[in-house]
Amino acid sequence: MVEKVRINLSVDDGIPELMEHLACGRNKMGDYLSKLIRAQATDDNTATEIQALDNESLRLMVLGLGGRLRALEGEVMRIQSQVAAMIAGR
């Protein structure tokens, strides 16, 4: 059996009735609240992991864009030298 701890909470008006309804009974309110808090903690961990993955994907995208920029700079230099050669050949 899971050990239970008694706590006192102050909540807004109407919350006890709402919790009783969501938990499907007054005697299940503690279990409902425990599950809700555990789920929220898991979601926070997931959100942190997603944020880390988002940061990594952004970093990789920036690196890719830097590589494409260097390739475009090389192409512009090639075109400039071709134009310079055409001007010199007139």
C-alpha positions as CSV (number, residue, x, y, z in Angstrom):
1,M,0.0,0.0,0.0
2,V,1.2,3.5,-0.9
3,E,1.9,5.7,2.1
4,K,-0.4,8.7,2.3
5,V,0.5,12.1,3.7
6,R,-2.2,14.5,4.9
7,I,-1.8,18.1,3.8
8,N,-4.0,21.2,4.2
9,L,-4.7,23.3,1.1
10,S,-6.3,26.7,0.6
11,V,-8.0,26.9,-2.8
12,D,-10.4,29.3,-4.5
13,D,-14.1,29.1,-3.9
14,G,-15.7,26.3,-5.9
15,I,-12.5,24.3,-6.4
16,P,-13.4,21.6,-3.8
17,E,-16.6,20.8,-5.6
18,L,-14.9,20.9,-9.0
19,M,-12.2,18.5,-7.7
20,E,-14.8,16.2,-6.2
21,H,-16.5,16.1,-9.6
22,L,-13.2,15.5,-11.6
23,A,-12.1,12.8,-9.1
24,C,-15.5,11.0,-9.3
25,G,-16.0,11.3,-5.5
26,R,-14.8,13.1,-2.4
27,N,-12.8,10.1,-1.2
28,K,-10.8,10.0,-4.5
29,M,-9.7,13.6,-4.5
30,G,-6.3,13.0,-3.0
31,D,-5.5,10.2,-5.5
32,Y,-6.7,12.5,-8.3
33,L,-4.5,15.4,-7.2
34,S,-1.5,13.0,-6.8
35,K,-1.9,11.7,-10.3
36,L,-2.4,15.2,-11.7
37,I,0.8,16.5,-10.0
38,R,2.8,13.5,-11.2
39,A,1.6,14.0,-14.7
40,Q,2.4,17.7,-14.6
41,A,6.0,16.9,-13.4
42,T,6.4,14.4,-16.2
43,D,5.1,16.9,-18.8
44,D,7.7,19.5,-17.4
45,N,10.5,17.0,-18.0
46,T,9.2,16.3,-21.4
47,A,9.0,20.0,-22.2
48,T,12.6,20.4,-21.1
49,E,13.7,17.6,-23.3
50,I,11.8,19.0,-26.3
51,Q,13.4,22.4,-25.6
52,A,16.8,20.9,-25.7
53,L,16.1,19.1,-28.9
54,D,14.7,22.3,-30.4
55,N,17.9,24.1,-29.4
56,E,20.0,21.4,-31.0
57,S,18.0,21.4,-34.2
58,L,18.3,25.2,-34.4
59,R,22.0,25.0,-33.9
60,L,22.3,22.4,-36.7
61,M,20.1,24.6,-39.0
62,V,22.4,27.6,-38.4
63,L,25.4,25.5,-39.2
64,G,23.8,24.3,-42.4
65,L,22.9,27.9,-43.4
66,G,26.5,28.9,-42.7
67,G,27.7,26.2,-45.1
68,R,25.3,27.3,-47.8
69,L,26.3,30.9,-47.3
70,R,30.0,30.0,-47.9
71,A,29.0,28.1,-51.0
72,L,27.1,31.1,-52.3
73,E,30.0,33.4,-51.6
74,G,32.2,31.0,-53.7
75,E,29.7,31.1,-56.5
76,V,29.6,34.9,-56.4
77,M,33.4,35.1,-56.6
78,R,33.4,32.7,-59.6
79,I,30.8,34.9,-61.4
80,Q,32.7,38.1,-60.6
81,S,35.9,36.6,-62.1
82,Q,34.0,35.5,-65.2
83,V,32.5,39.0,-65.6
84,A,36.0,40.5,-65.0
85,A,37.4,38.2,-67.7
86,M,34.6,39.2,-70.1
87,I,35.3,42.9,-69.5
88,A,39.0,42.4,-70.0
89,G,38.5,40.6,-73.3
90,R,36.6,43.4,-75.0
